[in-house]
Structure formats: structure tokens, C-alpha cells
Amino acid sequence: MLTRRELFHAAGAATALGLTQANSAQSQTLASDSSNSTVRLSGDGIGLRPQEFTELLDSLCQNQNIEPDNYLLGGEVEKFERYCAKLLDKEMAVFMPSGTLANQLALRQIAGERRRVIVPGLSHVYNDTGDASQNLSNLNLIPLAHDRATFTLEEVEAVIERTAGGRVTAEVGAILIESPVRRLSGEMVDWEETKRVAGYAKEKGIGIHLDGARMFIASAYTGISPAEYAEPFDMVYFSLWKYFNSGIGAILAGNKNDLEDMFHTRRMFGGNLYTGWSAALVAHHFMEGYIDRLKTAITISEDFYSAIDQHPAFIVTRIPNGTNLTRITLIGTDSEEFRTRLSEQNILLGRANENNRFTLGVNETWNRRTANELALAFTSAVT
């Protein structure tokens, strides 16, 4: 009598899983648009190799009158800034060399002389910048929600009330929200609670900033547009290199009064690159239609996860209120051998942890195969 695993292999993944032909055809169409058939099952971007990047940049420069910028002023950078401001429905946008700098300069600007800043305890600003905001901008970060994506309005109110009752005046000048949260594997904040916090901040005259490095990924999963995400915030940042494949760069958008002289502060912090036009061109290229393309990849991934969850060699674990990351535990097969077999099929997977658990990340390269093809590759790679 056949075991469940033997039956699965004998029937074939495509037949056993019953995935839709429409999804398969759509994926094939998208896959045919790229000469690269490699699927990266980790990371937010498509992982352009140096040759691929230069070939893409060369193609983008053909038949166009490319206008170089000068220390990030004018030219293609200014055109791109206007495009991003319009996309987020903000008055102005400024190119930054990195998200680390964008976040700090946003908080520095909106806090003004009120140096206390409420931040998530798991935020990038609080954990991964070497206390840059404290050391370079004299901001006093107050962390909330040390183990959660979302802090509540009540927690914010408690900090404000405690601050107001101190013997020495030290007002809160800014609040930071990060979503999705990298340290929680892409979990998003509670959007309704966030809007409550933002409304309270505006009532109190407190600036509020969104670290939205991966906000376009969140838009594809929630249906909330980037402009809707940006609306409650005085400033918002998103990454250009994480999934728009530009290699460098970030955008900081907000009110004109806050940003029109930001190039002075950017220069003071050593952030004035001589040119940024190439990053602007590549990022703009991938931003056009990105959310729709990622939605297609999401559909493929959901069918794929449903498929392999039926197989005894895999346990699929979803991230609560998550976005593009999902965990898969491999049972009964050496993880490195499994990765090697997948790589032989041009499917790249990051290393497993000590519990044989992989973290998969959905990105545009998932559109290069059907869910059936990915599931069959996984099942054929187990022993």
C-alpha cells in the first residue's frame, strides 16, 4: 500500500493540488517577460546581479534625454522626487542615500525643540542605528511595545501625561510608527489603532512619522494604497533598494515647510551623494506597476503554501498579520541537500535555522514559475 508521501509523488504535484489553470497561465505570461528564470524565495527584491543592473540601466537610458543631477539636486532625481510626492499625495519628497538617515532627519525635523520621541521598542531606529538619533540629533527616544508591532493610544497618552507632570519641562515632539516591522518578520501594525494615535498626535501638535520602508509590500497585501498609508503622517519614508532594486536610496516625503531646506541638513550629515540619477531611474522603473505584479506573486505564493502544507515533509507557519514572509519547517531531509536540489532547478532558498526551518520571502521573481511548478520542485527535492 502506498504511503501518503509516495501517493503524493505518484499522483504528481500539479494534479494532486488542483491549482487553477488561470493562475498558471498568468504566471507563465509574466515569467516569459524575463530572460532570467531564477526564482529567489528570500528577500524583498529580485537580486539583480551587477551585469543585469548595468544592462537594465543601459536600456533605460536608450532613446531618452537623461538629465544628471548635481549632488542630488535637479535632473532625474528632482523628476523622481516629484513623482514620489504625487504618488504619496504629499507636498514634497526628498531623495536620501539611506533609510537610516531619512528616519533620523524626519524625527529631528518634526520634533524641533521638543526632544522626546516615542518609538516602537522593536523599531529599526531604536535597535539598529547605533543610537544615531541620540548621539547625532540629541533626541531622547522613549520605546513602547517592546514585544509587539502596535502600541496603543492609551500607552501614548500615559507617556504624554507623565511628561507633562514632570518637574522639568521636556515635551514629546514626535512619534514614530514602523510598519511592517522587520524584527517581527514583516508583521504590520494595527491600522485602525495607528490612525487613532495619529489623530491624537495632531490634536496635541506632535509630529508623527512613518518608517514605511516596506510600505508598498504592505499595500499589495492589504489593498491600502501608499497614499492612504501616508495620509495620517507628517512625514513618511520608504526604501528604494529593498524591492525597487536601485542598490541605494530612500525617499522622505511630507510637507514643504519641513522639507524645502532639507538638502542643507542632508549635506551636513554627509548624505549628499554626487549623483543619484541612476538609482532614481531604476527605482522608478520598478515602481511602475509594482503593486499589481506583487499581487500576482502573492496569489502564486498562497496557492503554493496551500499545496505543500498537504505534504508530510513540510509544515507551513504563517506570520500573524504578516506580509511577504512565511516559515516552512522541513521534516526528514537535510536542509543543505534540499537547498542544493532546489538550486539545481534555479530556485534559490536561504539557509534554514537550527530547527530546519526556512523563512521564505515573496517577491517579483515568484512570477517566473507557477505554484504547481514550485510545489513540484519542493516535493521532488525531499528524500
KEDORO-886615 format. One line per 3 residues: their letters; for each residue x, y, z of N, C-alpha, C. Coordinates in steps of 0.1 Angstrom, whole numbers, plus 2048, in hexadecimal, padded with zeros to 3 digits. Each point is the difference from the previous one (the first is absolute). Example, Ala and Ser with C-alpha at 12.3 -4.5 7.8 and 13.67 -1.06 7.14 Angstrom:
AS	884 7C7 84E 7F7 80C 800 809 80C 800 ~ 7FC 80B 7F9 809 80B 800 7F8 80B 808
END
This chain:
MLT	808 7F4 800 7F8 80C 800 809 80C 800 ~ 7FC 80A 7F8 808 80C 7FF 7FF 809 80D ~ 80B 806 804 7FF 809 80B 7FB 80E 7FB
RRE	7FD 809 809 7FB 80D 7FB 80A 807 7F7 ~ 80D 7FF 805 80B 807 7F8 801 7F9 7F2 ~ 800 7F3 7FF 801 7F9 7F4 7F4 803 7F6
LFH	7F4 801 807 7F4 803 7F8 801 80E 7FA ~ 806 809 808 801 80E 7FC 809 801 7F3 ~ 80C 7F9 801 809 800 7F5 7FA 7F9 7F4
AAG	7FA 7F5 802 7FB 7F8 7F5 7F5 808 7F8 ~ 7F8 807 808 7F5 808 7F9 805 80C 7F9 ~ 80B 805 805 806 80D 7FA 7FA 80C 807
AAT	809 809 803 7FB 80C 808 7F5 808 7F9 ~ 801 802 7F3 7F7 808 7F9 7F2 7FA 801 ~ 7FF 7F3 7FE 7F2 7FA 800 7FB 7FF 80E
ALG	809 7FC 80A 7FB 7FE 80E 7FC 80D 806 ~ 806 80B 7FC 7FD 80D 807 7F4 807 7FA ~ 7FC 7FD 7F3 7F5 806 7FA 800 80F 7FF
LTQ	80C 805 7FC 801 80F 7FF 7FA 805 7F3 ~ 7FC 80C 800 7F8 806 7F5 809 802 7F3 ~ 7FA 7FD 7F5 807 802 7F3 802 80F 7FE
ANS	7F7 808 804 801 80E 7FE 80C 806 807 ~ 802 7FC 80C 80C 804 807 80D 7FC 7F9 ~ 800 7F4 7FC 80B 7FA 7F9 803 808 7F3
AQS	7F6 803 7F8 802 807 7F4 805 80E 802 ~ 7FA 807 80A 805 80E 804 80E 800 804 ~ 804 7F6 808 80E 7FF 804 80A 7FE 7F4
QTL	7FB 7F7 7F7 809 7FD 7F4 802 80D 7F8 ~ 7F5 808 7FE 801 80C 7F8 80B 809 806 ~ 7FF 802 80E 809 809 807 80E 7FA 7FF
ASD	801 7F3 801 80E 7FA 800 806 802 7F3 ~ 7F8 800 7F5 806 801 7F3 806 80D 7FD ~ 7FC 80A 808 805 80E 7FE 80F 801 805
SSN	805 7F7 807 80D 801 805 809 7F5 7FB ~ 80C 803 7FC 80A 7F6 7FB 806 7F8 80C ~ 7FE 805 80C 805 7F9 80C 7F5 7F8 806
STV	803 7F3 800 7F6 7F6 806 802 7FD 80E ~ 80A 806 807 803 7FD 80E 7F5 806 809 ~ 7FC 7F8 809 7F6 804 80A 807 801 80D
RLS	7FF 80C 806 806 802 80E 7F5 7FF 80A ~ 801 7F6 809 7F6 7FE 80A 803 807 80D ~ 809 80A 7FF 803 808 80C 804 80E 7FB
GDG	7FE 80A 809 803 80D 7FC 7F4 807 7FA ~ 800 80E 800 7F5 807 7FB 801 804 7F1 ~ 80D 801 7FC 802 804 7F2 803 7F4 7F7
IGL	804 803 7F3 803 7F5 7F7 80E 7FC 7FF ~ 809 807 808 80E 7FC 800 808 802 7F3 ~ 7FF 80C 7FB 807 803 7F3 80F 7FE 802
RPQ	806 7F8 7F7 80F 7FF 800 806 80C 7FA ~ 80D 803 802 806 80C 7FA 7FD 802 7F1 ~ 802 7F5 7F9 7FE 801 7F1 7F2 803 7FD
EFT	7F6 7F9 807 7F2 803 7FE 7FD 80E 803 ~ 805 806 80B 7FD 80D 803 805 80A 7F5 ~ 80D 7FE 7FC 805 809 7F6 7F9 7FF 7F2
ELL	7FC 7F3 7FD 7F8 7FF 7F4 7F2 807 801 ~ 7FA 7FE 80B 7F3 807 802 802 80F 7FF ~ 80A 805 807 803 80F 800 802 805 7F2
DSL	808 7F8 7F8 803 804 7F2 7F3 800 7F8 ~ 7F7 7F7 802 7F4 7FF 7F9 7F7 80C 803 ~ 800 804 80D 7F8 80B 804 805 80E 7FB
CQN	80D 800 7FD 806 80C 7FA 7FE 802 7F1 ~ 7FC 7F5 7FA 7FF 800 7F1 7F4 809 7FD ~ 801 808 7F5 7F6 808 7FB 7FA 80A 80A
QNI	807 803 80A 7FC 80A 80A 80B 80B 802 ~ 7FB 80C 803 80A 80A 803 802 801 80F ~ 809 7F8 805 802 7FF 80E 807 80C 805
EPD	7FA 806 80A 805 80C 806 807 7FD 80E ~ 80D 800 801 807 7FD 80D 7FD 80B 80A ~ 800 7FB 80C 7FE 80A 80C 80E 804 804
NYL	801 80A 809 80C 805 805 7FF 800 80F ~ 806 7F6 807 7FF 7FF 80E 7F1 7FE 804 ~ 7F9 7F8 7F9 7F2 7FC 802 7F7 80C 7FD
LGG	804 80A 7FA 7F7 80B 7FD 7FE 801 7F0 ~ 7F3 801 7FD 7FD 802 7F1 800 7F2 7F9 ~ 7FF 801 7F3 801 7F4 7F7 7F5 7F6 803
EVE	805 7F3 7FE 7F7 7F5 802 7FC 7FE 80F ~ 808 804 809 7FD 7FF 80E 7F4 809 803 ~ 800 80C 7FB 7F5 809 803 7F3 7FB 7FA
KFE	801 7FB 7F3 7F4 7FA 7FA 7FA 7F5 808 ~ 809 7F7 805 7FC 7F5 808 7FA 804 80D ~ 805 80A 806 7FB 806 80D 7F1 805 7FE
RYC	7FE 807 7F5 7F3 804 7FD 7F6 7F5 7FD ~ 805 7F6 7FA 7F8 7F4 7FD 7FC 7F9 80D ~ 809 7FF 80A 7FD 7F9 80D 7F7 809 808
AKL	802 80D 800 7F7 809 808 7F2 7FE 7FB ~ 7FE 800 7F3 7F2 7FE 7FA 7FB 7F3 804 ~ 808 7F6 7FF 7FB 7F2 803 7FB 7FF 80E
LDK	807 807 80A 7FC 7FF 80E 7F7 80B 804 ~ 7FC 809 7F6 7F8 80B 803 805 809 80B ~ 80D 803 7FF 807 809 809 805 80C 7F8
EMA	803 80B 807 804 80C 7F9 80E 7FF 7FA ~ 809 7F8 806 80D 800 7FC 807 7F2 804 ~ 80A 7FC 7F8 808 7F4 803 80E 803 7FE
VFM	809 7FA 808 80E 802 7FF 808 7F3 800 ~ 809 7FF 7F6 808 7F4 7FF 80A 800 80B ~ 801 7F4 807 80A 7FE 80A 809 7F4 7FD
PSG	80D 800 804 808 7F4 7FC 7FC 7F4 808 ~ 7FA 801 80B 7FC 7F4 808 7F4 803 808 ~ 7F9 7F5 804 7F5 801 809 804 804 80E
TLA	80C 7FC 805 805 803 80D 801 80F 801 ~ 805 807 7F6 801 80F 800 7F2 806 7FF ~ 7F8 7FA 7F7 7F2 806 7FE 7F8 800 80D
NQL	800 7F5 807 7F9 800 80D 805 80A 80A ~ 80D 801 801 805 809 80A 7FD 80E 7FD ~ 802 804 7F3 7FE 80E 7FD 7F1 803 800
ALR	7F7 7F7 7FE 7F2 802 801 7FC 803 80F ~ 805 7F8 809 7FD 802 80E 807 80C 805 ~ 80C 803 7FC 807 80C 804 7F8 80D 7FC
QIA	7FA 7FF 7F4 7F9 80C 7FA 7F2 802 808 ~ 7F9 7F5 801 7F2 802 805 800 802 80F ~ 80B 7FB 807 800 802 80E 804 80E 804
GER	808 806 7F8 805 80E 803 807 801 80D ~ 7FC 809 808 806 802 80D 7FB 7F7 80B ~ 7F5 7F8 7FD 7FA 7F7 80A 807 7F2 7FD
RRV	80A 7FD 808 809 7F5 7FD 7FC 7F2 803 ~ 7F5 7FE 807 7FC 7F3 802 7F8 7FA 7F5 ~ 803 7F3 7FC 7FA 7FA 7F5 7FB 7F2 804
IVP	7F3 7FD 7FE 7FB 7F3 803 802 7F7 7F4 ~ 806 7F4 802 803 7F7 7F6 7FC 7F1 804 ~ 7FE 7F8 7F6 7FD 7F1 803 80D 7FA 806
GLS	7FF 7F8 80A 80C 7FA 806 807 7F6 7F7 ~ 7F9 7FB 7F5 806 7F7 7F7 804 807 7F3 ~ 7FF 80E 800 803 807 7F3 80E 800 7FC
HVY	802 802 7F3 80E 801 7FB 807 80C 806 ~ 7F9 80B 801 806 80C 806 805 7FE 80E ~ 7F9 7F8 808 804 7FE 80E 80B 7F5 801
NDT	800 7F6 7F7 809 7F5 802 80C 7FF 7F7 ~ 7FF 806 7F4 80A 7FD 7F6 808 80B 7FA ~ 800 80B 807 807 80C 7FB 80B 805 809
GDA	804 7F8 809 80B 805 809 7FD 80C 808 ~ 7F4 802 804 7FB 80B 808 803 80D 7F8 ~ 7FE 800 7F3 803 80B 7F8 7F8 80C 803
SQN	7F3 7FE 802 7F7 80B 804 804 807 80D ~ 804 7F8 809 804 805 80D 80E 808 7FF ~ 809 7FA 7F9 80E 805 800 801 80C 7F6
LSN	7F9 7FF 7F5 802 80A 7F5 7F5 80B 800 ~ 7F5 7FD 805 7F5 80A 800 7FA 803 80E ~ 806 7FB 80A 7FC 803 80E 7F1 7FD 802
LNL	7FB 7F5 7FB 7F3 7FC 802 7FF 7F6 80B ~ 7F6 801 809 7FF 7F6 80B 7F5 7F6 7FC ~ 803 7F4 7FC 7F7 7F6 7FB 7F9 7F9 80C
IPL	7F3 800 7FF 7F8 7F9 80A 7F9 7F4 7FA ~ 805 7F4 803 7FB 7F4 7F9 7F3 7FB 807 ~ 7F6 7FC 7F7 7F4 7FA 805 7FE 7F2 7F8
AHD	7F8 7F7 806 7FD 7F4 7F9 80C 7F8 7FD ~ 808 7FB 80A 80C 7FA 7FE 7FF 7F2 7F9 ~ 7F4 7FA 800 7FE 7F3 7FA 7F5 7FF 7F6
RAT	7FB 80C 7FC 7F4 801 7F8 803 809 7F4 ~ 7F8 7FE 7F5 801 809 7F5 7F9 80E 803 ~ 7F5 7FF 807 7F8 80C 802 800 805 80F
FTL	803 80D 802 7FD 805 80D 7F3 807 7FF ~ 7F9 801 80C 7F2 805 800 800 80F 803 ~ 7F4 806 7FD 7FE 80E 803 801 803 80F
EEV	7FC 7F6 808 800 801 80F 80F 801 804 ~ 808 7F8 7FA 80E 800 804 807 80E 7FD ~ 7FC 805 7F4 805 80D 7FC 7FC 80B 80A
EAV	7F3 7FF 803 7FA 80A 809 807 800 80E ~ 803 7F4 804 807 7FF 80D 80D 807 800 ~ 808 7FE 7F5 80D 807 7FF 7FE 80F 800
IER	7F7 805 7F8 7FD 80E 7FF 7FD 806 80E ~ 7F7 7F9 807 7FB 805 80D 80C 800 80A ~ 808 7F5 800 80B 800 809 80A 80B 7FD
TAG	803 802 7F3 809 80B 7FC 7FB 80D 804 ~ 7F3 803 7FE 7FA 80D 804 801 802 80F ~ 800 7F5 808 801 802 80F 80E 800 806
GRV	80A 800 7F7 80E 800 806 803 80D 805 ~ 80A 800 809 805 80D 806 808 809 7F6 ~ 806 7F9 7F6 807 807 7F6 7F9 7FE 7F3
TAE	7FD 80B 7F9 7F9 7FF 7F3 808 7F8 7F6 ~ 7FA 7F6 7FA 807 7F8 7F5 7F5 7FA 7F8 ~ 7FB 807 7F7 7F4 7FC 7F8 804 7F6 7F5
VGA	7F6 7F7 7FD 801 7F7 7F5 7FD 808 7F3 ~ 80A 7FF 7F7 7FE 808 7F3 7FD 7F7 7F4 ~ 802 7F3 801 7FD 7F7 7F5 7FD 7F2 804
ILI	7F9 7F9 7F7 7FC 7F2 802 804 7F9 7F3 ~ 806 7F5 802 804 7F7 7F4 7F8 7F4 800 ~ 7FB 7FC 7F4 7F9 7F3 7FE 808 7F9 7F5
ESP	803 7F3 803 807 7F8 7F5 7F6 7F5 7FC ~ 7FE 7FE 7F3 7F8 7F6 7FB 803 7FE 7F1 ~ 802 7F3 7FC 801 7F4 808 80C 800 809
VRR	800 7F8 80A 80B 7FF 80A 80A 7F5 7FD ~ 80C 804 7FD 80A 7F7 7FC 803 7F6 80A ~ 801 804 80D 803 7F7 80B 7F5 7F7 804
LSG	7F4 802 7FA 7F5 7F6 802 7FD 7FA 7F2 ~ 80A 7FE 7F8 7FF 7F9 7F3 7F5 805 7F7 ~ 7FF 80E 800 7F7 806 7F6 7F2 801 806
EMV	7FE 7FF 80D 7F2 802 805 7FD 80F 7FF ~ 7F3 803 7FC 7FB 80D 7FF 7FA 805 80D ~ 800 80D 802 7F9 806 80B 7F1 7FF 7FE
DWE	7F9 801 80B 7F1 801 800 7FD 80E 7FA ~ 7FB 800 7F4 7FE 80D 7F8 7F6 809 807 ~ 7F5 7FA 805 7F6 809 807 806 806 80D
ETK	808 7F9 807 806 805 80C 80A 80B 7FC ~ 807 7FE 7F6 80A 809 7FB 7F9 80E 7FC ~ 7F5 7FF 7FA 7F9 80C 7FC 7FB 807 80C
RVA	7FC 7F9 80B 7FC 807 80C 80C 807 806 ~ 80C 7FA 800 80C 806 806 803 80D 7F7 ~ 7FF 7FE 7F3 804 80C 7F8 7F6 80B 802
GYA	7F3 7FD 802 7F7 80B 802 802 807 80D ~ 804 7F8 80B 803 806 80D 80D 809 7FE ~ 80A 7FB 7F9 80C 808 7FE 7FD 80E 7FA
KEK	7F8 800 7F6 7FC 80C 7F9 7F9 80A 80A ~ 7F7 7FA 808 7F9 809 80A 80A 806 80A ~ 80A 7F9 803 80A 805 80A 80C 808 7F9
GIG	7FF 801 7F3 80B 807 7F9 80D 7F8 800 ~ 7FF 7F3 801 80C 7F8 800 802 7FA 7F2 ~ 80C 801 7FB 803 7FB 7F2 800 7F1 800
IHL	7FC 7FA 7F5 7FF 7F1 7FF 806 7FC 7F3 ~ 809 7F6 801 808 7FB 7F4 7FE 7F1 7FE ~ 7FF 7FC 7F4 7FF 7F1 7FC 80C 7FB 7FA
DGA	807 7F7 807 80A 7F8 7FA 7F9 7F5 7F8 ~ 7FE 803 7F4 7F9 7F7 7F6 809 7FA 7F6 ~ 80C 7FC 805 80A 7FA 7F7 7F9 7F7 7F6
RMF	7F8 7F7 805 7F9 7F6 7F7 7F1 802 7FE ~ 7FC 80D 800 7F2 803 800 7FA 7FC 7F3 ~ 807 7FF 7F4 7FA 7FC 7F4 7FD 7F1 800
IAS	808 7F8 808 7FD 7F2 802 7F3 7FF 808 ~ 7FF 808 80A 7F4 800 809 7F3 804 7F7 ~ 802 809 7F7 7F5 804 7F7 7FB 7F5 7F8
AYT	809 7F8 7FB 7FC 7F4 7F8 7F8 7F6 808 ~ 803 7FF 80D 7F9 7F6 808 7F3 805 806 ~ 7FF 80D 802 7F4 805 806 7F6 807 7F7
GIS	805 805 7F5 7F8 808 7F7 7FF 80E 804 ~ 807 804 80B 802 80E 804 80B 806 7F7 ~ 7FC 80B 7F9 80A 806 7F7 80B 807 807
PAE	80B 802 7FA 80B 808 807 7FC 80D 804 ~ 7F7 807 7F8 7FB 80D 804 7F8 7FF 80D ~ 7F8 7F6 801 7F7 7FE 80C 809 7FD 80C
YAE	80B 7F8 7FE 809 7FE 80B 807 80D 805 ~ 803 808 7F6 807 80C 803 7F8 80B 806 ~ 7F3 800 7FD 7F7 80B 804 800 805 80E
PFD	800 7F7 80A 800 804 80E 80D 806 805 ~ 80B 7FF 7F9 80D 803 804 805 80E 7FB ~ 808 807 808 806 80C 7FC 80C 7FD 7F6
MVY	807 7F5 803 80A 7FB 7F7 800 7F1 7FF ~ 805 7FB 7F5 800 7F2 7FD 80C 7FD 7F8 ~ 807 7F5 803 80B 7FB 7F9 7FD 7F2 7FA
FSL	805 7FE 7F3 801 7F2 7FB 80D 7FE 7F9 ~ 803 7F3 800 80D 7FC 7FA 7FF 7FF 7F1 ~ 80B 803 7F9 801 7FF 7F2 808 7F3 7FC
WKY	808 7FB 809 809 7F4 7FC 7FA 7F3 804 ~ 7F8 7FF 80B 7FB 7F4 805 7F8 7F8 7F6 ~ 7F7 806 7F9 7F8 7F9 7F6 7FE 807 7F3
FNS	806 80C 7FF 801 808 7F3 80D 7FE 7FA ~ 809 7F9 806 80D 7FB 7FA 809 80A 7FB ~ 800 80C 807 809 80B 7FB 80E 800 805
GIG	802 7F7 80A 80E 7FF 806 802 809 80C ~ 7FB 80C 7FF 801 80A 80B 7F3 808 800 ~ 7FE 808 80A 7F7 80B 800 7F3 7FE 808
AIL	7FA 80B 803 7F3 800 808 7F9 80D 7FC ~ 7F3 800 802 7F8 80C 7FE 7FA 804 80E ~ 801 80D 803 7FA 806 80B 7F6 80B 7FB
AGN	7F3 7FE 803 7F5 808 7FB 7F9 807 80B ~ 7FB 80C 7FE 7F8 807 80A 7FC 80E 7FC ~ 7FF 809 80A 7FC 80E 7FD 80C 808 7FB
KND	7FD 809 7F7 80A 809 7FA 808 807 80B ~ 7F9 805 80A 806 808 80A 80B 7F8 808 ~ 7FE 7F3 801 80A 7F7 807 80B 7FC 7F6
LED	7FE 800 7F3 80A 7FA 7F7 807 809 7F7 ~ 7FB 80C 7FE 805 809 7F5 80F 803 803 ~ 804 800 80C 80E 803 803 808 7F4 805
MFH	7FA 7F4 7FE 806 7F4 806 80D 7FC 7F9 ~ 803 805 7F4 80C 7FD 7F9 80C 806 808 ~ 7FE 80B 808 80B 805 809 803 7F6 80B
TRR	7F6 7FA 806 802 7F7 80B 806 7F3 7FA ~ 7FB 7FC 7F5 805 7F4 7F9 80F 801 7FE ~ 804 80C 7FB 80E 802 7FE 808 800 80D
MFG	7FB 806 80A 806 801 80D 803 7F2 805 ~ 7F7 7F7 7FE 802 7F2 805 808 7F7 7F6 ~ 806 806 7F5 808 7F9 7F7 7F8 7F8 7F6
GNL	7F3 804 7FE 7F7 7F8 7F8 7FF 805 7F2 ~ 808 80A 7FC 7FF 805 7F2 808 7F8 7F6 ~ 7FB 7F5 7FB 807 7F9 7F5 802 809 7F4
YTG	80B 7FE 7F9 803 808 7F4 7F5 7FF 7F6 ~ 7FB 7F3 7FE 7F5 7FE 7F6 7F7 7F5 806 ~ 7F4 801 7FC 7F6 7F6 804 7F7 7FC 7F4
WSA	803 805 7F4 7F7 7FE 7F5 7FE 7F2 7FD ~ 80A 7F8 801 7FF 7F1 7FC 7F7 7F9 809 ~ 801 803 80D 7F7 7F9 80A 7F1 805 7FD
ALV	7FF 80D 7FD 7F2 805 7FE 7FA 7F9 7F4 ~ 808 7FE 7F5 7FA 7FA 7F4 7FC 7F2 802 ~ 809 7F8 807 7FD 7F2 802 7F4 7FF 80A
AHH	800 807 80B 7F4 7FF 809 7F3 804 7F9 ~ 800 80B 7F8 7F4 804 7F9 7FB 7F5 7F7 ~ 80A 7F9 7F9 7FC 7F5 7F7 7F9 7F5 808
FME	804 7FC 80B 7FA 7F5 807 7F3 805 808 ~ 7FF 80D 803 7F5 804 807 7F3 800 7F8 ~ 802 803 7F3 7F5 7FF 7F6 7F9 7F2 800
GYI	7F4 7FF 805 7F9 7F3 7FF 805 7F6 80B ~ 808 804 809 806 7F7 80A 7F5 7F9 808 ~ 7F7 807 806 7F6 7FA 809 7F8 7F6 7F8
DRL	7FC 802 7F4 7F8 7F6 7F9 809 7F4 7FD ~ 80C 802 7FD 809 7F4 7FE 802 7F8 80C ~ 802 807 80B 801 7F9 80D 7F3 7F9 804
KTA	7F5 805 7FD 7F3 7FA 803 800 7F2 7F9 ~ 804 800 7F3 801 7F3 7F9 809 7F6 806 ~ 80B 805 805 80A 7F7 807 7FA 7FB 80D
ITI	7F8 808 806 7FA 7FC 80D 7F6 7F5 7FD ~ 7F8 801 7F6 7F6 7F6 7FC 807 7F3 7FE ~ 80C 800 7F8 808 7F4 7FE 804 7FA 80D
SED	805 809 809 806 7FB 80D 7F5 7FA 808 ~ 7F4 806 800 7F6 7FA 809 7FC 7F2 7FB ~ 7FF 7FE 7F3 7FD 7F3 7FA 80B 7F6 803
FYS	80C 805 7FF 80C 7F8 803 800 7FB 80F ~ 7FE 80A 809 800 7FC 80E 7F4 7F6 804 ~ 7F5 802 7FA 7F5 7F7 802 803 7F2 7FB
AID	808 800 7F5 804 7F3 7FA 809 7F8 808 ~ 80B 806 804 80B 7F9 807 7FC 7FD 80E ~ 7F6 807 806 7FB 7FE 80D 7F9 7F2 801
QHP	7FC 7FB 7F4 7FA 7F3 800 80B 7F4 801 ~ 80C 804 7FE 80B 7F6 7FE 806 7FD 80E ~ 803 7F4 804 805 7FD 80D 80E 805 803
AFI	807 804 7F5 80E 805 802 801 80F 804 ~ 7F4 807 800 800 80E 803 7F5 804 80A ~ 804 80A 808 7F7 806 809 800 80F 7FD
VTR	7F5 806 7FC 7FF 80E 7FC 7FB 808 80C ~ 808 80A 804 7FC 809 80C 7FF 80E 7FB ~ 7F4 806 801 7FE 80E 7FC 803 80A 80B
IPN	804 80C 7FC 802 80B 809 7F3 807 803 ~ 7FC 801 80C 7F4 808 803 800 80E 7FB ~ 7F5 804 7F8 800 80D 7FA 80C 803 7F8
GTN	805 7F5 7F9 80D 802 7F9 7FE 804 7F2 ~ 80C 801 7FA 800 804 7F2 807 7F6 7F7 ~ 80C 802 7FC 806 7F7 7F6 809 7F5 805
LTR	801 7FF 80E 808 7F5 806 7F8 7F5 805 ~ 804 7F4 7FE 7F9 7F4 805 80B 7F5 804 ~ 7FE 7F9 80A 809 7F6 805 7FC 7F2 7FC
ITL	80A 7F8 7FB 7FD 7F2 7FC 80A 7F7 807 ~ 7FC 7F7 808 808 7F6 806 801 7F4 7F8 ~ 80D 7FB 7FE 802 7F4 7F8 802 7F4 809
IGT	7F9 7F6 7FD 801 7F3 808 806 7F5 7F8 ~ 80A 7F9 806 805 7F4 7FB 80A 802 7F5 ~ 805 80C 7FD 809 802 7F5 80B 80A 804
DSE	80C 7FE 7FD 80B 809 803 7FD 80D 7F9 ~ 801 80B 807 7FC 80D 7FB 80A 805 7F5 ~ 80D 7FD 801 809 804 7F6 7FF 7F8 7F3
EFR	7FD 7F3 802 7FD 7F8 7F4 7F4 805 7F9 ~ 7F6 803 807 7F3 805 7FB 803 80D 7F8 ~ 808 809 806 803 80D 7F9 807 7FD 7F3
TRL	80A 7F7 800 807 7FD 7F4 7F8 7FB 7F5 ~ 7F6 7F7 804 7F7 7FA 7F5 7F7 80B 7FA ~ 7FC 80A 809 7F8 80B 7FA 809 809 7F8
SEQ	80C 802 804 808 809 7F8 803 7FA 7F2 ~ 801 7F3 7FF 802 7FA 7F3 7F4 802 7F7 ~ 7F5 804 806 7F4 804 7F8 7FE 80F 7FF
NIL	80B 807 803 800 80F 800 7F6 806 80A ~ 7FE 7FA 80B 7F8 805 80B 809 801 80C ~ 802 80D 804 809 803 80B 7F9 802 80D
LGR	805 7FA 80A 7FA 800 80E 80B 803 80A ~ 7FD 809 809 809 803 80B 802 7F4 809 ~ 80A 801 809 803 7F5 809 7F6 7FE 80A
ANE	7FE 7F4 805 7F7 7FD 80B 806 803 80D ~ 7F8 802 80A 806 802 80E 803 7F2 806 ~ 803 800 80D 804 7F4 806 7F5 7F6 802
NNR	7F3 805 7FE 7F5 7F7 800 7FB 7FB 7F3 ~ 808 802 7F6 7FD 7FC 7F2 7F4 809 7FA ~ 7FF 80C 805 7F6 809 7FC 805 80B 7F7
FTL	7F9 801 7F4 804 80A 7F6 7F6 80C 802 ~ 805 80C 7FC 7F7 80C 7FF 800 803 7F1 ~ 7F4 800 7FA 7FE 803 7F2 7FB 80E 7FF
GVN	805 807 7F6 7FB 80E 7FD 7FB 801 7F2 ~ 7F3 805 7FF 7FA 801 7F3 805 80D 7F9 ~ 804 7FF 7F4 805 80C 7F8 7FC 7FD 7F2
ETW	804 809 7F7 7FB 7FF 7F2 806 7F4 7F9 ~ 80A 7FA 804 805 7F4 7F9 7F7 7F4 801 ~ 7F7 800 80A 7F6 7F5 801 7F8 800 7F3
NRR	7FF 80B 7F9 7F8 800 7F3 806 7F8 7F5 ~ 80D 7FB 802 807 7F9 7F6 7FC 7F1 7FF ~ 7F9 7FB 80A 7FB 7F2 800 7F1 800 804
TAN	7F9 7F5 7FD 7F3 7FF 806 801 7F9 80E ~ 7F5 801 807 7FF 7FA 80D 802 7F1 7FF ~ 7FB 7FA 7F5 801 7F2 7FE 80F 7FC 7FE
ELA	807 808 7F8 80E 7FE 7FE 809 801 80C ~ 7FD 80A 809 807 801 80C 7FD 7F5 80A ~ 7F4 7FC 801 7FC 7F5 809 807 7F3 7FB
LAF	800 7FD 7F3 806 7F4 7FB 80F 800 803 ~ 806 80C 7FE 80F 801 803 803 7FD 80F ~ 7F7 805 809 802 7FD 80E 7FE 7F2 803
TSA	7F6 7FA 7FB 7FD 7F2 803 80B 7F7 7FA ~ 805 803 7F5 80A 7F8 7F9 80E 801 807 ~ 801 80B 808 80D 802 807 801 7FA 80D
VT	7F6 7FA 805 800 7F9 80D 804 7F2 7FE ~ 806 7F9 80B 804 7F2 7FF 7F6 7F8 808
END
